[in-house]
Amino acid sequence: MPEKGSRPRELRLGEKLVAMVLVLFAKKQSFPTAAAAGHYLENTRKILVEANNNPRFLQIHLHTFRHF
């Protein structure tokens, strides 16, 4: 949903990515929900913290990836 007074964002997708998404639609597979992605990231962060003994991994959130 666009911000107030702005246009919707347009993203360029590579042909390879479009082909992969079309395959998923053809197989009628569903995409993960935001909640499922959040749970996956939370579990991954915990594993990284324990494996690397670095609590800064807990500062990574889904919104963090928007800036990359």
Helices and strands as residue ranges (DSSP letters): H 15-26, H 34-52, G 55-59, G 62-67
